[in-house]
Amino acid sequence: MAKDVSVPAFVGPFGDRPPIALTIAGSDSGGGAGIQADLKTFTVLGCFGTSVLTAITAQNTLGVQAAEALEPSLVLQQMRSVMSDIGADAAKTGMLANAAVVEAVAQGVRELGIRPLVIDPVMMAKGGEPLLAPEARTALVEELLPLATVITPNIPEAEALTGLRIGSLDEMREAVRRLHGLGPAWVVVKGGHRTGPEAVDVVFDGTRFHELRAPRIDSDRTHGTGCTFSSAITAYLAHGLPVLDALRRAKTFVTRAIETAPRIGGGHGPTNHLWPMGTTRLPGSAVEAKRGPAGA
């Protein structure tokens, strides 16, 4: 039987420890997104996960009922505590809530030399609730994006960051080009909000365009797909994989997580982060649904 290359064995000069992946993000009490999704993904992909909490949300599959950002000084101290003792082979950011938290995280990344860094510019929840204050976008663009190894906006986030209207693949290519001009080394604009038989993500490394393609899955169990995708990228980078390889494997990981997601909750359910543990199809999973408009 061929080896499943989407789940790596330990690689790199780690000695007797697994690679370490850090998430800097908010808490999702429903477990489908945020640090909960990140830590589950890190674990099944063979990483030791650490976390810096930026905000606490009260949410479930139906929406976000309340949210509160942590003090920026506490966010920065968490980063210092983790990095001074445990370190990180790769890190990611998710929900950052407001400008002050964005600035604190950027300070910590510079001060502590956190690399490689994946930035998922989370702006709203699956149900449409805002997770980033509008005034924080300037801080995100000016302070944090230039520090990124990879950024992973979806189409609405890319539109907010560039001012473009994005519908076609050509418009996605223009968006990744403009976003690359803001400083990140790699840009991925995810195509899950488009229609068609495939979910196509457009990648730009400053020189070449690449595409990540997967069948579009008809499912409402897509809560936390962005968190899952970015945390899978982070895990693969922590293992020492090249960026494009990490992106491709993360695309496979999140696609399988959507395909095998069980019914949890009464709204936008979570994906199945645990699929590499051996269960390829859970009862009631979305893999049984016909293919249609959904995706990462």
N, C-alpha and C positions, 0 to 999 in steps of 0.2 A: 504493500500500500504506500502510495506517495506521501511524503511528509507534508503536513499543513504548514505552508510557509507564512501564513497570516499570524501564527503564534510562534514567536521566535524562542529559540533556546538562548541562554545567556551568551552574549558575545562581548568582546572588549576586555580591557584590563581591569576587571572588577574584583579579582581575587576570589575570596570566599563569600562575597555578598552579592545580592542582586543589584541591578542598576536602580538608581533612586530617581523618582519622578515627583515633582512638586506641583500642586495646583494652588493657585491664588484666585479664589472665587467665592461665590455666595453659597449658602446652604439651601437646599430644596427639601423641605420636610416630607414631600411625597416620594423622594428617593430616585426620581427619574432623571433629574438634571443636576447641575451644580456640582459641588464637591462630592456628593454621594455618587453620581454617575462617574466622575473622574476617578475616584478611588477604586470603584469596582473595576473599571476598565484597566487601570494600572495593574491591579492585582492579577486579573486573568491573563494579562500580557507579560507577566513575569517580572514586574517592577515592585519595589517597595515604595508605597505612596506616602507622601507627607502633604500637609495642607496648611494654608494661610486663609483664614476666614475673613471675608470682606463685608458680608451682610448676612442677615438672617431673614428668610422669607417664611411666611405661613402660606403654603400652597399645596394643592393636590392636582389631580388630573383635570379638574374643572376650571382651575385658574389660580391666581395669586390673591389671597385675601388680605395680606399685610406684608410689609417689608420694612426693615430698618437697617441702615448702614452702621458699621462699627466705626469707632473713632480712628482717624488716620494714624495716630500715634500707635495704637494697638496693632493695626495692620502691619506697620513697619517693624514693630518689635517682634511680631510673629516671624516675619521674614528673617530678621537677624538671629532669632533663636534657632530656627531650623538650619540656616546656612552656617552658623558658627560651629555647630556640632555635627550635623548629619550631612549637610551639603546637598547638592542635586546634580544629576547628570543631564537633566533637562527639566524645563518648567513651562507652565502655561498659565494664562490668565483667562478668567471668565467674567462673571458679573462684577463690576467695579463701582456701580451705584452713583457716584458723584465725582466732581472734579477734584476734591480734596483727597479722596481715596486713590484716584488715578495718579495724582502727583506723588503721593506717598509710595505707591507701588513703583513708579518710575525711579524715584530716589533710591529705593531698595535695590532695584535691578542694577542701577549704575554702581552703587556703593559696594554691592556684594558680588558683582561680576557674574550675574546669573545668565548662563548661555548653555545650550540654545534655548530660545524663548519663543513659544507659540502663543499668539494673541488671538483669542476668539472675542471679537468686539461686540459682546452681548448688549443689545439695546432694548429688546422686549421679549416677553415670555410667549410661549406658543399661543396662549389665549389673547395676546395683544396688549397685556399690561406692560407699561414702561419699566425697564430695569436699569436704565442709565439716564440721569438728568440731562436735558438738552444742552445745558451750558457745559457739561463735561466733555462734549465731543471735541471742543477745541483742545482741551488738555490731552485727550486721547491721541489726537492727530499730532500735536506738537511735542508731547513729552514721551509717549509710549511707543507709538508705531515705529519711530526711527530705531528703536532698540530691538525690534522683532526679527527673528529668523524667519518665521512664517506668520502670516495673518490669514484668518479663515472666515471672512464675512459671508453671510448669505446675501441674496439679491437686495432685499430691503435695506440691510445694513450698508451694502456697497453703494446703493443709491443715496443714502443719507450722508455718507462720507465723501462722495464725489459730486453730488448734485445732478447726476445723470439719471435718465430713465432707461432701465435695462429690461429688454425683452428678448432680443436675439443673441446668438452666440457672438456675432460681431460686436454687439454692444457690451457683452461680458468681457471680450478681449480689450476693448477700450477702457473699461472700468479697471481691469487688473493692471493695465499700463499706467493709468493715473494713480492708482493706489501704490504701485511700486515707486512712483516718484515721491511719495511721502516718506520713504526711508526703509521699509522692510526689505529683507533680502529676497523673499519669496512671497507671492500673493496667490491665494486660492479664492475665487468667487464661486460659491456653491450654487448649483442649479436646481435645487429641490423645489423652488417656487415656480419654476417654469412647467409647461405641459409637454406631453410627448411620451413616447415609449421608453425613453432613457432619461435618467438623471445625470446630466453632464456638468461637471465642474471644470472651470477654466483656470489653468495655472500659468503663472509667468515668473521667470527667474531673472528678469532684466535683459535677457537675450532671446530666449525661446519661449514659445507658448506650448503648453501641453494640455491634454484633456484627460480627465478621469471619468470613465463611463461605467454605468451599471444599470440594470433594468429598473424602471420605475415601478414601485410597489404600491398597490392600492391598499392603504392602511391608515387608520387614525392613531396608530400606536407609534407616534413619532416624537413624543415629548422628550427633549434632551438629546436629539440627534446631533445638534451642533456641539454640545459639550462632549458627547461620546466620540465624535470625529476628531475634535481637537485634542482630546486626551489620548486617543489612540496614536495620533501623530507624535505626541510628546513621549509616549511610552517607547515607540519605535526609535525615536531620536535618542532616548536614554540608553537604548541598546547599542547605539553607535551606527545605525543605518544611515545611508545618504538620504538627503531630504526627499528627493523624488520617489525613492523606494518607500520611505516612510509614508508619504502621501498615498501611494497606490495601495499599500497594505491597509492603511486606515480606511480607505474607501471600501475595500472588501469587508473589513471588520464591521463598519456601521451598516452596510447593506445586509449582511447576515443578521445583525442585531435587530433590524427592522423585520426581516423575513420571519424570524423565529419568535417574535414578541408575543407573549401571552396576553389575554385580556385581564388588565388590572385597572380598577376604577371605572367611573362612568363617563369620562371625557377623553381627552387626548392622552392615551396610555403611554407608558414608558417602553423603550426598546428592551431587548434581552441582552444585557451586557455580559451575561454568563454563558453565552452559547459555546465558547471554546472549552468549557469544562466537560463536554461530552454529549450534552443533549442538543441535537441539531434541529429538532422540531418539537415544540411544546404543544399540549392540547389547546386547540383554538387559536393557533398562531397565524400570523398574517400571511405566511407562505401559502396557505390554502386559498387566499383571496385572489380574485382576478387582478391582473396588473392594470394600473391606472394612475391617477394623479396623487403622488405622495413621494417622499424621498428625503434625503439628508439635507 
